[in-house]
Amino acid sequence: MTIGHILLRAVARTDVDAKRSLRLHQMLRRGQSLAAFAEGVVEALGDLATGKAKEMLKKLAQHDADPYIRKIAGEAVVELES
């Protein structure tokens, strides 16, 4: 079972609106790069705006291997704190 498969199943079981669900399914089907996928994860965590999501964003901002992901995760943390 791949990450994409797990995510597709998870999205189908949530109350995410159909438009967002379809976008995720299309992205995974087209085989977007890992960086594009990671960016989506950061955006989703920002959208969740929970304490746990904020903790995860802080970890990404400090420790992710990709400088771009660190940057956008840090920006998402700042946005959640404002």
C-alpha positions as CSV (number, residue, x, y, z in Angstrom):
1,M,0.0,0.0,0.0
2,T,1.5,3.4,-1.0
3,I,1.2,6.7,0.7
4,G,-1.0,7.9,-2.2
5,H,-3.3,5.0,-1.7
6,I,-3.7,5.6,2.0
7,L,-4.3,9.3,1.4
8,L,-7.0,8.6,-1.2
9,R,-8.8,6.3,1.1
10,A,-8.4,8.8,4.0
11,V,-9.8,11.7,2.0
12,A,-12.7,9.6,0.9
13,R,-13.6,9.0,4.5
14,T,-13.5,12.7,5.7
15,D,-15.9,15.5,5.2
16,V,-13.6,17.4,3.0
17,D,-15.6,19.2,0.3
18,A,-15.7,17.4,-3.0
19,K,-13.7,20.1,-4.9
20,R,-10.7,19.7,-2.6
21,S,-11.0,16.0,-2.6
22,L,-11.0,15.9,-6.3
23,R,-7.9,18.1,-6.5
24,L,-6.0,15.8,-4.2
25,H,-7.1,12.8,-6.2
26,Q,-6.0,14.4,-9.4
27,M,-2.6,15.5,-8.0
28,L,-1.9,12.0,-6.8
29,R,-3.0,10.4,-10.0
30,R,-0.7,12.7,-12.0
31,G,2.2,11.7,-9.9
32,Q,3.2,15.1,-8.7
33,S,6.6,15.4,-7.3
34,L,7.4,14.7,-3.6
35,A,8.0,18.5,-3.1
36,A,4.5,19.3,-4.5
37,F,3.1,16.7,-2.1
38,A,5.0,18.1,0.8
39,E,3.7,21.6,0.0
40,G,0.2,20.2,0.1
41,V,0.9,18.7,3.5
42,V,2.0,22.0,4.9
43,E,-1.0,23.8,3.5
44,A,-3.3,21.1,4.9
45,L,-1.8,21.4,8.3
46,G,-2.2,25.2,8.2
47,D,-5.9,24.7,7.2
48,L,-6.4,22.4,10.2
49,A,-5.1,25.0,12.5
50,T,-5.1,22.7,15.5
51,G,-2.5,22.6,18.3
52,K,-1.1,19.3,16.9
53,A,-1.0,20.7,13.3
54,K,0.9,23.7,14.6
55,E,3.4,21.4,16.4
56,M,3.9,19.5,13.2
57,L,4.4,22.7,11.2
58,K,7.0,23.8,13.7
59,K,8.9,20.5,13.3
60,L,8.8,20.9,9.5
61,A,10.0,24.5,9.8
62,Q,13.0,23.5,11.8
63,H,14.0,20.0,10.5
64,D,12.7,19.4,6.9
65,A,15.4,18.7,4.4
66,D,13.9,21.0,1.8
67,P,14.5,24.7,2.4
68,Y,11.3,25.7,0.7
69,I,9.3,23.4,2.9
70,R,11.0,24.8,6.0
71,K,10.2,28.3,4.7
72,I,6.5,27.8,4.0
73,A,6.0,25.7,7.2
74,G,7.5,28.6,9.2
75,E,5.2,31.1,7.4
76,A,2.2,28.9,8.3
77,V,3.2,28.9,11.9
78,V,3.4,32.7,11.9
79,E,0.0,32.9,10.3
80,L,-1.5,30.5,12.9
81,E,0.0,32.6,15.7
82,S,-1.4,35.9,14.4
